[in-house]
Amino acid sequence: MAENPGATRSGTRKRGNALRVGRAVAALALLVVLLAACNEPPAQEAARAASAPVRATLASAGGPGEMVAALNAEPVPNRPPPLAAFFRALDRLEQHDGAPVYILQLGDSHTAGDYFPGVLRTDFQQRFGDAGRGMMQPGIPFRGIRQSEIHLVQSGRWVYHNSFSHPEEGPYGITGFTAESRSAGATISIEALDSEGFDRVEVGYLRQPKGGALDIEVDGKTLRRIATAGSEHFQRVSLAAPKGSHVLLLRAADKRPVRILSWSIERHAPGVVVAGFGVSGAAIGLVQRWTPEIVTDEIRHLNPALIILAYGTNEGFLDDFDEGKYRDTAAATLDFIRRAAPNASILLLGPPDGQHLVPAACYNRQGSGAEATCVRGSSGGNGCSWVTPRPLATVREIERREAARVGAAFWDWAAIMGGECAMHQWGLLDPPLGRADHVHLSAAGYAKSADELFQELMQAYDAYRAGEQRRTPPKRTRP
C-alpha cells in the first residue's frame, strides 16, 4: 500500500519540542486513527448499537427545536432558508419527480475514515433510496484507508500524489489525490459488497503528453480502452455496465503512465449518493491547492444538492493560530464553493470538541494521558491535564459567521457532544465514543454524531415541508 506522506512524517517525528506545536499533536493523532481503522469492524450497525445505550446521557445544546430552527434560519433578508435547495431536491425525490440527490462532503481526517460519511450515507439511503456508492478517491492513496461498502485491491506499481503534503504534484480535483501507474499491467479495483452492485461507472483521468493506454473492465470484461496521451487536460468517461455488476477494474495497458483523479460506481435508480472526500491533516484552505477548473467541472457535473464542509480541527490545534488569516481563508473557500455550486445548499460542520495535554512535557511521560483529567480553560491545572485549545472556539465562531454571510447552514458538532471537555467524557464511556488522542472519535462516536446530524436534518426537512404545504394553496377543481 502507498503511504499517506503527511501522516507518515508526523508519525515518525520525534516527540519533545515538536509536540509543543498543536498541529503536530493533531497530525500524530491522525496517524493513530487511520492505522487503528484497519482493525475496527466496519459494520455501522454494530457502531450504532454500541452508542445507543449512552444516547440519553449526552448533552445537546439548545435541544432539537433550537437546532432545527438554526438549520432552517434565514440569516440574510430576501434569501431562502440555507437548506431550502437540498430540501426541495429531497421532496422531489420522495414525490418520484427528481433525479438522484447527491451529497458531497469535503473535510479532514474526520471525513477521511468514512465513518461519519458512511453512517450518513446509510441513514439517507435507508429513507430515500440507494443510488450507489458514488465518486471516490482513486485506488489506495494512503495506508489504512477505509471505505465502507466496498473492497479495494491494487496490483503492480502505483504512485499516489497528495494535495496536502505535495500540492506541487497536481493537478488535483475534489478527491485531493491522484493515482499514477508505474508498471505495465498495474491494476486498481473496486468490489461493491452490496447485493445490488452497480450499472454505471465513471473515471476521471488526466491526458498527458506521454500518457499510456487505460483499460476499464467490469466483472472481467473490458468496456473500453482509453488512450490518455495528448496535451495535458482533465477528462471524464462515463460508461453503462450490466445491471448488478460488482467489480470495476482499471488496468494500465502498457508501461507508459496513466493518471487517475477519481472513479465512481452508481446505479440508475432513485435515491441518494453520499460522497466523502477527506484528506488527513487538511485545513479549510486545502481547496485552494486544487485545480480550480477541475474542481468546478467536477462539482457542476455531480450537481450536488448539499455540500458539507467539515474542517477546523487542525487549525484549532495550532499554537500560532492567526484569526484574521483563518477568517480570510474560510471566506475565500466558501466563496469559491458558492461560485462552483450556485444552486446547492452548503452546510458547515464546526469542529468537534478536542483536547491536548498540557504542559507539553506530559507527552513524554508514559501513561500521563490516561491519568490526566480534563480542565476547563486554556492553562490547565496542576500536573498533566487535558485542555481544549482556545482557537477551536474561535474557529467555530468564524465558521458560523461566514456561513451566515453566504447563506449557508452551520452545525455545532462540539455542542452536540456536550461542549468543552466533552471529548474527554466521550472517551471514558463504555464503550468509548472518543479516542485516547482526544482529537478523533471512535467508530461508535462518529456513528453517534452522524445519526444526530441526520435526525436534526430530517426534523428541519419535515418542518420545511410542513411550511411549504401551508404556503401552497389547494388546487381548484373544475365545476
Phi, psi and omega per residue, in radians:
M1 nan 2.566 3.049
A2 -1.381 2.559 -3.139
E3 -1.558 2.712 2.965
N4 -1.429 1.900 -3.023
P5 -1.009 -0.727 -3.117
G6 -1.100 -0.789 -3.105
A7 -1.201 -0.635 -3.102
T8 -1.161 -0.789 3.137
R9 -1.092 -0.680 3.121
S10 -1.165 -0.650 -3.110
G11 -1.208 -0.485 -3.105
T12 -1.690 -0.050 -3.141
R13 -1.171 2.358 -3.140
K14 -1.195 2.471 3.083
R15 -1.364 2.983 -3.080
G16 2.191 -2.159 -3.113
N17 -1.137 -0.573 -3.128
A18 -1.081 -0.529 -3.111
L19 -1.323 -0.075 3.036
R20 -1.282 -0.304 3.129
V21 -1.576 2.138 -3.061
G22 -1.033 -0.555 -3.100
R23 -1.160 -0.619 3.108
A24 -1.135 -0.642 3.100
V25 -1.081 -0.814 -3.114
A26 -1.127 -0.704 -3.124
A27 -1.170 -0.698 3.113
L28 -1.104 -0.752 3.126
A29 -1.124 -0.578 3.110
L30 -1.056 -0.761 3.122
L31 -1.060 -0.696 3.128
V32 -1.043 -0.796 -3.076
V33 -1.210 -0.613 -3.138
L34 -1.229 -0.714 3.121
L35 -1.216 -0.672 3.138
A36 -1.180 -0.458 -3.112
A37 -1.078 -0.493 3.138
C38 -1.116 -0.473 -3.032
N39 -1.744 -0.034 -3.102
E40 -1.575 2.538 3.079
P41 -1.127 2.327 -3.063
P42 -1.379 -0.207 -3.027
A43 -1.138 2.078 -3.110
Q44 -1.311 -0.454 3.084
E45 -1.106 -0.664 3.107
A46 -1.143 -0.678 3.116
A47 -1.123 -0.705 3.127
R48 -1.134 -0.727 -3.124
A49 -1.105 -0.615 -3.140
A50 -1.173 -0.583 -3.083
S51 -1.512 -0.305 -3.025
A52 -1.033 -0.746 -3.066
P53 -1.088 -0.366 -3.069
V54 -1.789 0.091 -3.069
R55 -0.964 -0.739 -3.061
A56 -1.239 -0.294 -3.081
T57 -1.604 -0.118 -3.057
L58 -1.579 2.342 -3.120
A59 -1.305 2.598 3.095
S60 -2.342 2.037 -3.051
A61 -1.158 2.113 3.023
G62 1.393 -0.232 -3.132
G63 1.405 2.880 -3.078
P64 -1.036 -0.660 -3.109
G65 -1.031 -0.762 -3.134
E66 -1.225 -0.624 3.123
M67 -1.170 -0.710 3.085
V68 -1.071 -0.756 3.112
A69 -1.075 -0.693 -3.141
A70 -1.153 -0.724 -3.140
L71 -1.191 -0.491 -3.127
N72 -1.723 0.106 -3.025
A73 -1.111 2.755 3.078
E74 -2.023 1.518 -3.001
P75 -1.273 -0.377 -3.096
V76 -2.170 2.279 3.141
P77 -0.963 2.512 3.089
N78 1.180 0.238 3.026
R79 -1.863 2.536 3.058
P80 -1.212 2.860 3.073
P81 -0.935 2.605 -3.012
P82 -0.969 -0.573 -3.060
L83 -1.838 0.288 -3.077
A84 -1.067 -0.757 -3.120
A85 -1.088 -0.715 3.111
F86 -1.135 -0.780 -3.115
F87 -1.166 -0.629 3.087
R88 -1.101 -0.710 3.135
A89 -1.126 -0.724 3.095
L90 -1.127 -0.699 -3.138
D91 -1.114 -0.771 3.096
R92 -1.065 -0.686 3.125
L93 -1.087 -0.769 -3.140
E94 -1.201 -0.445 3.100
Q95 -1.543 0.133 -3.141
H96 1.019 0.672 -3.075
D97 -2.329 0.559 -3.106
G98 -2.721 2.855 3.111
A99 -1.329 2.921 3.043
P100 -0.920 2.529 -3.112
V101 -1.677 2.145 -3.109
Y102 -1.760 2.244 3.030
I103 -1.992 2.208 -3.095
L104 -2.038 2.143 3.097
Q105 -2.005 2.202 3.079
L106 -2.019 2.349 -3.105
G107 -3.001 -2.841 -3.095
D108 -1.772 -2.528 -3.064
S109 -1.154 -0.421 3.095
H110 -1.143 -0.399 3.072
T111 -1.651 -0.590 -2.971
A112 -1.070 -0.613 -3.107
G113 -1.282 -0.176 3.140
D114 1.122 0.246 3.028
Y115 -1.252 -0.947 -3.131
F116 -1.130 -0.963 3.119
P117 -1.064 -0.584 -3.110
G118 -1.121 -0.740 3.109
V119 -1.230 -0.694 3.079
L120 -1.042 -0.706 3.107
R121 -1.045 -0.839 -3.135
T122 -1.080 -0.769 -3.133
D123 -1.040 -0.867 -3.108
F124 -1.160 -0.715 -3.082
Q125 -1.252 -0.508 3.073
Q126 -1.172 -0.587 -3.130
R127 -1.539 -0.702 -2.967
F128 -1.932 -0.076 -3.120
G129 1.861 2.696 -3.023
D130 -1.914 1.921 3.121
A131 -1.733 0.194 3.052
G132 1.991 3.105 -3.050
R133 -1.369 -0.528 3.078
G134 1.490 -2.892 -3.099
M135 -1.298 2.548 -3.129
M136 -2.453 2.861 2.979
Q137 -1.136 2.485 -3.025
P138 -1.313 2.389 2.993
G139 1.161 -2.449 3.139
I140 -2.132 1.397 -2.947
P141 -1.269 -0.288 3.074
F142 -2.672 2.702 -3.132
R143 -1.130 2.343 3.124
G144 1.521 0.143 -3.130
I145 -1.024 2.444 3.090
R146 -2.260 2.150 3.052
Q147 -2.190 2.144 -3.098
S148 -1.297 2.643 3.026
E149 1.241 0.080 3.123
I150 -2.442 2.892 3.046
H151 -2.201 2.271 -3.095
L152 -1.841 2.432 3.090
V153 -2.382 2.499 3.135
Q154 -2.366 2.464 3.031
S155 -2.420 2.747 -3.105
G156 1.330 -2.932 -3.069
R157 -1.737 2.228 3.048
W158 -2.322 2.517 3.039
V159 -2.067 2.355 -3.118
Y160 -1.955 2.446 -3.135
H161 -1.969 2.324 -3.019
N162 -2.010 2.126 -3.086
S163 -1.190 -0.357 3.120
F164 -1.362 -0.870 -3.062
S165 -1.558 -0.440 -3.105
H166 -2.409 1.207 -3.113
P167 -1.114 -0.417 -3.121
E168 -1.249 -0.207 -3.096
E169 -1.610 0.300 3.141
G170 -1.178 -2.982 0.265
P171 -1.385 2.780 3.120
Y172 -2.252 2.610 2.989
G173 -1.887 -2.740 -3.029
I174 -1.260 -0.272 3.096
T175 -1.267 -0.410 3.129
G176 1.423 -0.018 -3.136
F177 -2.366 2.761 2.898
T178 -2.334 2.637 3.090
A179 -2.013 2.282 -3.110
E180 -2.210 2.175 3.139
S181 -1.281 2.560 3.116
R182 -2.281 0.250 3.081
S183 -2.692 2.577 3.097
A184 -1.130 2.373 3.123
G185 1.468 -0.010 3.122
A186 -1.080 2.416 -3.090
T187 -2.297 2.656 2.884
I188 -2.317 2.492 -3.091
S189 -2.519 2.667 3.031
I190 -2.056 2.302 2.973
E191 -1.972 2.123 3.066
A192 -1.330 2.205 -3.048
L193 -1.571 -0.210 3.123
D194 -1.462 2.757 -3.029
S195 -1.219 -0.434 -3.082
E196 -1.322 -0.462 -3.135
G197 1.129 -2.501 -3.114
F198 -2.573 2.888 3.080
D199 -2.406 0.252 3.135
R200 -2.637 2.351 3.126
V201 -2.274 2.623 3.031
E202 -2.384 2.534 3.083
V203 -2.343 2.195 3.036
G204 -1.748 2.211 -3.047
Y205 -2.462 2.946 -3.102
L206 -1.921 2.178 2.922
R207 -1.341 2.380 3.141
Q208 -2.559 2.690 -2.996
P209 -0.900 -0.666 -3.114
K210 -1.984 0.568 -3.108
G211 -1.230 2.639 -3.124
G212 -1.674 -2.984 3.111
A213 -1.616 2.488 -3.111
L214 -2.138 2.162 3.056
D215 -1.678 2.325 3.061
I216 -1.903 2.027 -3.078
E217 -2.070 2.515 3.038
V218 -2.241 2.127 -3.136
D219 0.881 0.741 3.045
G220 1.489 -0.017 -3.137
K221 -2.001 2.360 -3.121
T222 -1.335 2.134 3.069
L223 -1.493 -0.673 -3.121
R224 -2.876 2.559 2.946
R225 -1.875 2.295 -3.091
I226 -2.028 2.297 3.014
A227 -1.553 2.066 -3.080
T228 -1.702 0.072 3.115
A229 -1.289 2.459 3.120
G230 2.694 -3.074 3.088
S231 -1.141 2.540 -2.997
E232 -1.181 2.099 3.005
H233 -2.915 2.784 -3.107
F234 -1.454 2.437 3.063
Q235 -2.401 2.826 3.134
R236 -2.372 2.453 3.042
V237 -2.134 2.315 3.111
S238 -2.058 2.247 -3.054
L239 -2.332 2.478 3.000
A240 -1.407 2.521 3.116
A241 -2.220 2.775 3.094
P242 -1.016 2.468 3.125
K243 -1.026 2.385 -3.132
G244 1.418 0.293 3.078
S245 -1.144 2.701 -3.062
H246 -2.258 -0.392 -3.080
V247 -2.234 2.127 2.984
L248 -1.821 2.189 -3.128
L249 -2.219 2.321 3.035
L250 -1.912 2.271 -3.080
R251 -2.207 2.247 2.996
A252 -1.303 1.954 -2.983
A253 -1.323 -0.291 3.104
D254 -2.565 -3.085 -3.040
K255 -1.346 -0.212 3.083
R256 -1.217 2.552 -3.028
P257 -1.285 2.536 2.904
V258 -2.076 2.482 -3.065
R259 -2.125 2.094 -3.056
I260 -1.883 2.310 3.105
L261 -1.785 -0.478 -3.124
S262 -2.882 2.829 2.961
W263 -2.575 2.758 -2.997
S264 -2.593 2.478 2.973
I265 -2.233 2.261 -3.092
E266 -2.502 3.070 3.120
R267 -2.193 2.505 2.996
H268 -1.379 1.434 -3.085
A269 -2.698 2.624 3.054
P270 -1.182 2.508 3.141
G271 2.695 -2.860 -3.064
V272 -2.081 2.528 2.988
V273 -2.094 2.272 3.069
V274 -2.087 1.973 3.138
A275 -1.942 2.139 -3.141
G276 -2.011 2.211 3.136
F277 -2.126 1.807 3.114
G278 -1.996 2.482 3.099
V279 -2.118 2.171 -3.078
S280 -1.040 2.301 3.120
G281 1.414 0.058 -3.002
A282 -1.258 2.635 2.971
A283 -2.018 2.985 -3.048
I284 -1.124 -0.378 3.101
G285 -1.329 -0.053 -3.139
L286 -1.017 -0.586 -3.140
V287 -0.962 -0.562 -3.112
Q288 -1.310 -0.153 3.052
R289 -1.570 -0.099 3.132
W290 -1.578 2.855 -3.115
T291 -1.404 1.995 -2.997
P292 -0.980 -0.714 -3.093
E293 -1.129 -0.693 -3.137
I294 -1.215 -0.794 -3.129
V295 -1.048 -0.806 3.133
T296 -1.069 -0.757 3.130
D297 -1.091 -0.759 -3.120
E298 -1.149 -0.794 -3.118
I299 -1.111 -0.750 -3.128
R300 -1.216 -0.543 3.067
H301 -1.188 -0.770 3.129
L302 -1.221 -0.536 -3.135
N303 0.908 0.981 -3.093
P304 -1.162 2.483 3.029
A305 -1.425 -0.430 -3.139
L306 -2.464 2.290 3.029
I307 -2.025 2.132 3.119
I308 -1.814 2.210 3.063
L309 -1.913 2.107 -3.050
A310 -2.191 1.362 -3.138
Y311 -2.216 2.960 2.996
G312 2.237 -0.408 -3.121
T313 -1.117 -0.836 -3.091
N314 -1.130 -0.661 3.077
E315 -1.175 -0.667 -3.087
G316 -1.187 -0.268 3.119
F317 -1.753 0.113 3.139
L318 -1.366 2.283 3.045
D319 -1.222 -0.525 -3.120
D320 -1.830 0.633 -3.126
F321 -0.981 2.292 -3.138
D322 -1.939 1.867 -3.070
E323 -1.056 -0.779 -3.121
G324 -1.127 -0.718 3.137
K325 -1.142 -0.713 3.136
Y326 -1.147 -0.717 3.115
R327 -1.039 -0.790 -3.135
D328 -1.137 -0.711 -3.121
T329 -1.183 -0.764 3.109
A330 -1.085 -0.718 3.133
A331 -1.111 -0.773 -3.136
A332 -1.108 -0.704 3.135
T333 -1.136 -0.817 3.136
L334 -1.102 -0.696 3.131
D335 -1.119 -0.694 3.120
F336 -1.135 -0.808 3.139
I337 -1.087 -0.695 3.128
R338 -1.116 -0.708 3.110
R339 -1.158 -0.692 -3.121
A340 -1.227 -0.516 -3.093
A341 -2.329 1.226 -3.049
P342 -1.129 -0.376 -3.076
N343 -1.791 0.023 -3.103
A344 -1.597 2.680 2.913
S345 -1.425 2.577 3.122
I346 -2.148 2.365 3.122
L347 -2.251 2.124 3.051
L348 -1.656 2.280 3.014
L349 -1.717 1.986 3.040
G350 -1.087 2.585 -3.099
P351 -1.063 2.525 3.083
P352 -1.151 2.918 3.068
D353 -1.102 2.713 3.110
G354 -2.916 2.824 -3.136
Q355 -2.422 2.779 2.928
H356 -2.212 2.810 -3.138
L357 -1.419 2.380 3.003
V358 -2.278 2.499 -0.126
P359 -1.195 2.934 -3.064
A360 -1.058 -0.471 -3.135
A361 -1.080 -0.328 3.141
C362 -1.095 -0.434 3.134
Y363 -1.160 -0.331 3.133
N364 -1.596 -0.054 -3.107
R365 -1.796 2.015 -3.103
Q366 -1.047 2.274 3.111
G367 1.431 -0.018 -3.080
S368 -1.167 -0.597 -3.131
G369 -1.144 -0.710 -3.126
A370 -1.208 -0.511 -3.090
E371 -1.525 -0.364 -3.058
A372 -1.276 2.644 3.026
T373 -1.889 2.877 3.135
C374 -1.571 2.308 -3.116
V375 -2.069 2.237 3.095
R376 -1.285 2.470 -3.061
G377 1.820 2.899 -2.991
S378 -1.601 -0.194 -3.017
S379 -1.663 -0.390 -3.109
G380 1.436 -3.128 -3.131
G381 -1.993 -2.662 3.092
N382 -1.350 2.434 -3.125
G383 1.329 -2.733 -3.122
C384 -1.490 2.326 -3.112
S385 -2.412 2.596 2.953
W386 -1.547 2.214 -3.075
V387 -2.317 2.403 3.084
T388 -1.338 2.149 3.132
P389 -1.045 2.352 -3.099
R390 -1.011 -0.663 -3.100
P391 -1.083 -0.379 -3.120
L392 -1.016 -0.753 3.129
A393 -1.155 -0.650 3.120
T394 -1.147 -0.716 3.095
V395 -1.004 -0.791 -3.121
R396 -1.103 -0.736 -3.120
E397 -1.165 -0.671 3.088
I398 -1.112 -0.772 3.129
E399 -1.110 -0.683 3.125
R400 -1.079 -0.801 -3.120
R401 -1.175 -0.743 -3.120
E402 -1.181 -0.602 3.078
A403 -1.078 -0.795 3.121
A404 -1.086 -0.643 -3.096
R405 -1.089 -0.683 -3.079
V406 -1.741 0.132 3.125
G407 1.338 0.514 3.100
A408 -1.758 2.881 3.075
A409 -1.648 2.763 3.120
F410 -2.311 2.374 3.116
W411 -2.154 2.154 -3.063
D412 -1.556 1.626 -3.092
W413 -1.069 -0.736 -3.112
A414 -1.113 -0.670 3.136
A415 -1.132 -0.652 3.116
I416 -1.122 -0.605 3.124
M417 -1.248 -0.480 -3.122
G418 2.232 0.096 3.095
G419 1.517 -2.738 -3.059
E420 -1.051 2.370 -3.110
C421 1.310 0.085 3.126
A422 -1.148 -0.652 3.136
M423 -1.053 -0.712 3.108
H424 -1.077 -0.762 -3.134
Q425 -1.177 -0.656 3.104
W426 -1.098 -0.590 3.130
G427 -1.250 -0.359 -3.117
L428 -1.561 -0.165 -3.125
L429 -1.235 2.826 3.125
D430 -2.220 1.854 0.044
P431 -1.313 2.731 -3.095
P432 -1.216 2.489 3.026
L433 -1.746 -0.252 3.080
G434 -2.073 2.717 3.127
R435 -1.548 2.870 -3.111
A436 -1.129 -0.390 -3.134
D437 -1.276 -0.212 -3.140
H438 1.102 0.356 3.104
V439 -2.087 -0.709 -3.083
H440 -1.938 2.818 3.088
L441 -1.709 2.814 2.983
S442 -1.317 3.018 3.078
A443 -1.005 -0.707 3.119
A444 -1.161 -0.619 3.116
G445 -1.168 -0.735 3.079
Y446 -1.151 -0.683 3.099
A447 -1.079 -0.769 3.113
K448 -1.028 -0.809 -3.109
S449 -1.131 -0.791 -3.132
A450 -1.119 -0.704 3.088
D451 -1.077 -0.717 3.120
E452 -1.079 -0.798 3.135
L453 -1.084 -0.798 -3.126
F454 -1.048 -0.788 -3.119
Q455 -1.082 -0.713 3.136
E456 -1.221 -0.658 3.067
L457 -1.094 -0.701 -3.129
M458 -1.228 -0.610 3.050
Q459 -1.117 -0.739 3.105
A460 -1.159 -0.673 3.119
Y461 -1.120 -0.796 3.131
D462 -1.106 -0.682 3.093
A463 -1.137 -0.692 3.111
Y464 -1.096 -0.796 -3.126
R465 -1.118 -0.706 3.110
A466 -1.083 -0.714 3.110
G467 -1.145 -0.693 3.121
E468 -1.143 -0.680 3.134
Q469 -1.146 -0.622 3.110
R470 -1.206 -0.589 -3.115
R471 -1.405 -0.338 -3.095
T472 -1.521 2.040 -3.129
P473 -1.181 2.569 3.131
P474 -1.142 2.572 3.133
K475 -1.212 2.384 3.099
R476 -1.403 2.445 3.078
T477 -1.695 2.561 3.122
R478 -1.200 2.463 3.099
P479 -1.168 nan nan
